[in-house]
Amino acid sequence: MKKLSLIVLFALVTMMLSAETASENRRGLNASSSVGYVGSGFFRYAPFGHSLYADVHPNLVRLDVPYGTNNKAYDWGDHDNTRYRWGILGLFGFNLPIWYGNVVDERYAISVTMAASANLWMDLFDFRTSPIVDTDYRVGIPTVTFLHRLGKKGVKNYSIAWSPFKHESTHIGDELQIKNVDRGYALKRVNPSYNYTEFVFTLNEAEDRYAENHCVRVGLMVLWGGHWYNIDPWDGDASIATPKSSPWELYLQYQYQSPTSKHGFQGVASAEIRNRALYGYDLTALKTDPNPVKKADSRIFTFNIFLGARYNMPNYDGYFSRVALGLRMYHGNCPYGQFRSINNYNQVGACLIFE
């Protein structure tokens, strides 16, 4: 808890330090015809390298009220005859600025940032206890991003980013784990915990968040070793799972933003296609079953879409300067924690985003 408090405190301090530089950058943008941002140094806000809205694990603040597929594996209240149920998902993510600078007449730029995020999935509409279903967190060492401004009408810029080391760890709520024991499941929990490196290529970074823009991004995650998850002996029968060596995850993203109106509003449409591992185990298998079904990991495509509107604060382009409200739709395997073994998961609902 002490370490978490220090991380949050550091995040708030660096965000405040970067807020003033972001305002200076925006004033510099308004004062010239160039899309470049002036200045360089530590704790300076970089106008590129930020998460797109359809990213399944973005580094921004987001609140979802999804209407999603129900499943016995995470249905604490045993709503067996309910195919879809409402839920609450909160995500707190940030991209801490460490260093940012422009070089060669602002044609090139480099940023060093450190991203972290955590999401919390809550079953608040089960009013008997409103259990926590899942919580995941992602941290890593600094990411280095290189940007080349081309100055062309159709292709404004491109960027290349490398995150040398990232870690994700996931956990289920205590009430749900106790319920799994009471139900006699062969698996009390599964431990998706892994380390990876990530490479990202982006075409048309939206440096000017107020202007119309079409952005395309391709990303590749590669495991440092091992598997996406493990089953510890005290958590159940590991023999019913067959982890497969599939050490990569690939995604393609697109985001469109319309020109900003005189009142600061603009439309945003974002989409993601991701190919990732479908974990190979049955969370509802009973430990009393003499012949449990054994699964193996496979691959799956997932689809994530955001459609909505955004309000941009005038004369400021830093953290929490933009608020978006829209509809988020998802199809694929369940994207949270140990439930990534569940196929045909659908979700649609309201989405509130703070950048």
C-alpha positions as CSV (number, residue, x, y, z in Angstrom):
1,M,0.0,0.0,0.0
2,K,2.9,2.3,0.8
3,K,4.4,1.7,-2.6
4,L,1.1,2.3,-4.4
5,S,0.7,5.6,-2.5
6,L,4.2,6.7,-3.6
7,I,3.4,5.9,-7.2
8,V,0.1,7.9,-7.1
9,L,1.9,10.8,-5.4
10,F,4.7,10.8,-8.1
11,A,2.0,10.7,-10.8
12,L,0.2,13.7,-9.4
13,V,3.3,15.7,-9.0
14,T,4.6,15.0,-12.5
15,M,1.1,15.7,-14.0
16,M,1.1,19.1,-12.3
17,L,4.6,19.9,-13.5
18,S,3.6,18.9,-17.0
19,A,0.4,20.9,-16.9
20,E,2.1,24.3,-17.2
21,T,4.4,23.2,-20.0
22,A,1.3,21.8,-21.8
23,S,-0.3,25.2,-21.6
24,E,2.9,26.9,-22.8
25,N,3.0,24.4,-25.7
26,R,-0.5,25.2,-26.6
27,R,0.1,28.9,-26.6
28,G,3.1,28.3,-28.8
29,L,1.0,26.4,-31.2
30,N,-1.6,29.1,-31.4
31,A,1.1,31.8,-32.0
32,S,2.5,30.1,-35.1
33,S,1.4,28.3,-38.2
34,S,3.5,25.3,-37.3
35,V,2.1,22.2,-35.7
36,G,5.3,21.8,-33.7
37,Y,5.5,22.3,-30.0
38,V,8.3,24.5,-28.5
39,G,10.7,23.7,-25.7
40,S,12.3,20.6,-24.3
41,G,13.2,19.3,-20.9
42,F,12.1,17.1,-18.0
43,F,8.4,16.6,-17.1
44,R,7.3,18.2,-20.3
45,Y,4.0,17.0,-21.8
46,A,4.4,15.3,-25.2
47,P,1.6,15.9,-27.7
48,F,1.9,12.3,-29.1
49,G,2.1,8.7,-28.0
50,H,-1.2,8.7,-26.2
51,S,-3.8,5.9,-26.1
52,L,-6.5,5.7,-28.7
53,Y,-10.1,5.4,-27.4
54,A,-10.6,1.9,-28.7
55,D,-7.5,0.5,-27.0
56,V,-8.6,-2.4,-24.8
57,H,-6.1,-1.4,-22.1
58,P,-5.6,2.4,-22.5
59,N,-3.5,4.7,-20.4
60,L,-6.3,7.1,-19.6
61,V,-9.1,7.5,-17.1
62,R,-12.3,5.8,-18.1
63,L,-15.7,4.8,-16.6
64,D,-17.8,2.2,-18.3
65,V,-21.4,1.1,-17.6
66,P,-21.4,-2.1,-19.8
67,Y,-24.3,-4.4,-20.6
68,G,-22.3,-7.6,-21.1
69,T,-22.5,-11.4,-21.5
70,N,-23.2,-13.2,-18.2
71,N,-21.2,-16.3,-17.3
72,K,-21.3,-18.7,-14.4
73,A,-17.5,-18.1,-13.9
74,Y,-18.0,-14.5,-12.7
75,D,-21.7,-14.5,-11.7
76,W,-21.5,-14.4,-7.9
77,G,-25.3,-14.2,-7.5
78,D,-26.2,-17.2,-9.7
79,H,-28.3,-15.4,-12.2
80,D,-28.5,-18.6,-14.3
81,N,-31.5,-17.4,-16.4
82,T,-29.9,-14.0,-17.3
83,R,-27.9,-14.0,-20.5
84,Y,-26.7,-10.3,-20.2
85,R,-26.2,-8.2,-17.1
86,W,-25.1,-4.7,-16.2
87,G,-21.8,-4.0,-14.6
88,I,-19.4,-1.2,-13.7
89,L,-15.8,-0.9,-15.0
90,G,-13.4,1.8,-13.8
91,L,-10.0,2.3,-15.3
92,F,-7.3,4.7,-14.0
93,G,-4.3,5.1,-16.3
94,F,-1.7,7.7,-17.0
95,N,1.4,8.3,-19.1
96,L,3.9,10.1,-16.9
97,P,6.1,12.6,-18.8
98,I,9.8,12.1,-18.1
99,W,11.4,14.0,-20.9
100,Y,10.3,15.6,-24.2
101,G,12.2,17.6,-26.8
102,N,12.2,18.8,-30.4
103,V,15.2,18.6,-32.7
104,V,16.3,19.8,-36.2
105,D,13.9,22.7,-36.6
106,E,11.1,20.8,-34.9
107,R,11.0,18.2,-37.7
108,Y,11.8,15.5,-35.2
109,A,10.8,14.9,-31.6
110,I,11.6,12.4,-28.8
111,S,9.6,11.6,-25.7
112,V,10.3,9.4,-22.7
113,T,7.2,8.4,-20.7
114,M,6.2,5.8,-18.1
115,A,2.8,4.3,-18.4
116,A,0.7,2.6,-15.7
117,S,-2.9,1.6,-15.4
118,A,-5.3,-0.4,-13.3
119,N,-8.9,-1.4,-13.9
120,L,-11.6,-2.6,-11.5
121,W,-14.6,-4.6,-12.6
122,M,-17.5,-4.5,-10.1
123,D,-20.9,-6.3,-10.0
124,L,-22.6,-3.3,-8.4
125,F,-26.0,-4.4,-9.6
126,D,-26.0,-7.5,-7.4
127,F,-27.2,-5.5,-4.4
128,R,-26.7,-8.3,-1.9
129,T,-22.9,-7.7,-1.7
130,S,-21.9,-5.9,-4.9
131,P,-18.8,-8.0,-5.3
132,I,-15.5,-7.1,-7.1
133,V,-15.1,-9.4,-10.0
134,D,-11.6,-8.6,-11.3
135,T,-8.8,-6.1,-11.0
136,D,-5.8,-5.9,-13.3
137,Y,-2.8,-3.6,-13.2
138,R,-0.1,-2.8,-15.8
139,V,3.2,-1.1,-15.1
140,G,6.5,-0.8,-17.0
141,I,9.8,0.9,-17.3
142,P,9.9,4.1,-19.5
143,T,8.8,4.0,-23.1
144,V,10.8,5.8,-25.8
145,T,8.9,7.4,-28.7
146,F,10.4,8.9,-31.8
147,L,8.3,11.2,-34.0
148,H,9.1,12.5,-37.5
149,R,7.0,15.4,-38.8
150,L,6.6,15.1,-42.6
151,G,4.6,18.3,-43.1
152,K,2.5,16.7,-45.8
153,K,-1.2,17.3,-46.2
154,G,-2.3,13.6,-46.1
155,V,0.5,12.2,-43.9
156,K,1.4,14.7,-41.2
157,N,3.8,12.5,-39.3
158,Y,4.7,9.0,-38.1
159,S,6.1,7.7,-34.8
160,I,7.9,4.6,-33.5
161,A,7.6,3.6,-29.8
162,W,9.4,0.9,-27.9
163,S,8.4,-0.2,-24.4
164,P,11.3,-2.5,-23.3
165,F,9.6,-4.1,-20.3
166,K,6.0,-4.2,-19.2
167,H,4.3,-6.3,-16.6
168,E,0.6,-7.2,-16.1
169,S,-0.9,-8.9,-13.1
170,T,-4.6,-9.8,-12.5
171,H,-6.7,-10.8,-9.4
172,I,-10.3,-11.8,-8.7
173,G,-12.3,-10.5,-5.8
174,D,-12.3,-12.3,-2.5
175,E,-16.1,-13.0,-2.5
176,L,-15.9,-14.6,-5.9
177,Q,-12.9,-16.8,-4.9
178,I,-14.8,-18.0,-1.8
179,K,-17.8,-18.7,-4.0
180,N,-15.7,-20.8,-6.4
181,V,-14.6,-23.0,-3.4
182,D,-18.2,-23.4,-2.3
183,R,-19.2,-24.4,-5.8
184,G,-16.5,-27.1,-5.9
185,Y,-14.7,-25.8,-8.9
186,A,-11.5,-27.5,-9.9
187,L,-9.9,-24.1,-10.2
188,K,-10.2,-21.6,-7.3
189,R,-8.4,-19.0,-9.4
190,V,-5.9,-18.7,-12.3
191,N,-3.0,-16.3,-12.2
192,P,-2.5,-14.4,-15.5
193,S,0.8,-12.6,-14.7
194,Y,3.4,-12.0,-17.4
195,N,6.2,-9.7,-18.7
196,Y,6.5,-8.5,-22.3
197,T,8.0,-5.9,-24.6
198,E,5.9,-3.8,-26.9
199,F,6.6,-2.1,-30.3
200,V,4.2,0.5,-31.8
201,F,4.1,2.3,-35.1
202,T,1.7,5.2,-35.6
203,L,0.8,7.1,-38.7
204,N,-0.7,10.6,-38.2
205,E,-0.4,11.2,-34.5
206,A,-3.0,13.8,-33.5
207,E,-0.5,16.4,-32.2
208,D,-3.1,19.1,-32.7
209,R,-6.1,17.7,-30.8
210,Y,-8.3,20.4,-32.1
211,A,-7.9,19.7,-35.8
212,E,-9.4,17.0,-38.0
213,N,-7.2,13.9,-38.1
214,H,-7.1,10.3,-39.2
215,C,-4.7,8.1,-37.1
216,V,-3.6,4.5,-37.8
217,R,-1.6,2.5,-35.3
218,V,-0.1,-1.0,-35.3
219,G,1.3,-2.7,-32.2
220,L,3.1,-5.9,-31.3
221,M,3.4,-7.4,-27.8
222,V,6.0,-10.2,-27.3
223,L,6.4,-12.2,-24.1
224,W,9.7,-12.2,-22.4
225,G,9.3,-15.9,-21.7
226,G,6.9,-18.4,-20.2
227,H,3.2,-18.2,-20.7
228,W,0.4,-15.7,-20.3
229,Y,-0.8,-17.4,-17.1
230,N,0.0,-20.1,-14.6
231,I,-2.0,-22.2,-12.1
232,D,-0.4,-22.5,-8.7
233,P,-0.8,-25.8,-6.9
234,W,-2.8,-24.2,-4.1
235,D,-5.2,-22.7,-6.6
236,G,-6.5,-25.9,-8.1
237,D,-5.9,-28.7,-10.6
238,A,-3.4,-27.4,-13.2
239,S,-3.8,-30.6,-15.3
240,I,-7.1,-29.4,-16.9
241,A,-5.2,-26.6,-18.6
242,T,-2.7,-26.9,-21.4
243,P,-0.7,-23.6,-21.9
244,K,0.5,-23.3,-25.4
245,S,3.6,-21.3,-26.6
246,S,1.9,-18.4,-28.3
247,P,4.1,-15.5,-27.1
248,W,2.7,-12.6,-29.1
249,E,-0.3,-10.3,-29.4
250,L,-0.9,-8.0,-32.4
251,Y,-3.4,-5.1,-32.8
252,L,-4.5,-2.6,-35.4
253,Q,-6.2,0.6,-34.4
254,Y,-7.8,3.5,-36.1
255,Q,-9.1,6.8,-34.8
256,Y,-10.9,9.7,-36.5
257,Q,-11.5,13.1,-34.9
258,S,-13.5,15.8,-36.5
259,P,-12.7,19.5,-36.6
260,T,-13.4,21.2,-33.3
261,S,-16.5,23.5,-33.2
262,K,-16.2,27.0,-31.8
263,H,-17.6,25.7,-28.5
264,G,-14.9,23.1,-28.2
265,F,-16.8,20.0,-29.2
266,Q,-15.7,17.4,-31.8
267,G,-16.8,13.9,-32.8
268,V,-14.5,10.9,-32.2
269,A,-14.7,7.4,-33.8
270,S,-12.2,4.7,-32.8
271,A,-11.8,1.0,-33.6
272,E,-9.4,-1.8,-32.8
273,I,-8.9,-5.3,-34.1
274,R,-6.7,-7.4,-31.9
275,N,-5.3,-11.0,-32.2
276,R,-4.5,-12.5,-28.9
277,A,-4.4,-15.7,-26.9
278,L,-7.6,-17.4,-25.9
279,Y,-6.7,-19.1,-22.6
280,G,-7.2,-22.8,-22.5
281,Y,-9.1,-23.9,-19.3
282,D,-12.7,-24.3,-18.1
283,L,-13.3,-22.1,-15.0
284,T,-16.5,-24.0,-14.2
285,A,-15.1,-27.5,-14.3
286,L,-15.9,-29.4,-11.1
287,K,-13.1,-31.1,-9.1
288,T,-15.4,-34.1,-8.6
289,D,-15.6,-34.7,-12.4
290,P,-13.6,-37.9,-13.0
291,N,-13.1,-37.0,-16.7
292,P,-12.8,-33.2,-16.9
293,V,-12.7,-31.5,-20.3
294,K,-9.1,-30.4,-21.0
295,K,-8.5,-27.4,-23.2
296,A,-5.5,-25.9,-25.0
297,D,-4.7,-22.3,-25.6
298,S,-5.7,-21.0,-29.1
299,R,-5.9,-17.6,-30.9
300,I,-8.8,-15.3,-31.2
301,F,-9.7,-11.9,-32.9
302,T,-11.3,-9.3,-30.7
303,F,-13.1,-6.1,-31.9
304,N,-13.5,-2.9,-29.9
305,I,-15.3,0.3,-31.1
306,F,-15.9,3.7,-29.5
307,L,-18.3,6.3,-31.0
308,G,-18.9,9.6,-29.2
309,A,-18.1,13.3,-28.7
310,R,-15.3,15.1,-26.9
311,Y,-15.0,18.5,-25.3
312,N,-11.6,20.2,-25.5
313,M,-10.7,22.9,-23.0
314,P,-9.5,26.1,-24.7
315,N,-5.9,27.2,-24.5
316,Y,-4.8,24.0,-22.6
317,D,-3.8,20.7,-24.0
318,G,-2.5,18.8,-21.0
319,Y,-3.8,16.1,-18.7
320,F,-7.6,16.1,-18.0
321,S,-8.1,18.8,-20.6
322,R,-10.5,16.6,-22.7
323,V,-13.7,14.8,-21.7
324,A,-15.4,12.4,-24.0
325,L,-18.7,10.6,-23.7
326,G,-19.8,7.9,-26.0
327,L,-20.8,4.3,-26.7
328,R,-18.3,1.5,-26.4
329,M,-18.9,-1.9,-28.1
330,Y,-16.7,-5.1,-27.7
331,H,-16.8,-8.6,-29.1
332,G,-14.3,-11.4,-28.6
333,N,-13.0,-13.3,-25.5
334,C,-13.6,-11.7,-22.1
335,P,-10.7,-9.1,-21.9
336,Y,-10.3,-9.2,-18.1
337,G,-8.0,-11.2,-16.0
338,Q,-8.4,-15.0,-15.8
339,F,-11.7,-14.7,-17.7
340,R,-9.8,-14.5,-21.0
341,S,-10.6,-18.2,-21.4
342,I,-14.3,-17.3,-22.1
343,N,-15.2,-17.0,-25.7
344,N,-18.1,-15.2,-27.4
345,Y,-18.2,-12.3,-24.9
346,N,-20.1,-9.3,-26.0
347,Q,-20.4,-5.9,-24.3
348,V,-22.0,-2.5,-25.1
349,G,-22.6,0.5,-22.9
350,A,-21.9,4.1,-22.0
351,C,-18.3,5.2,-21.7
352,L,-16.9,8.4,-20.0
353,I,-13.3,9.2,-20.7
354,F,-10.9,11.8,-19.2
355,E,-7.6,12.6,-20.9
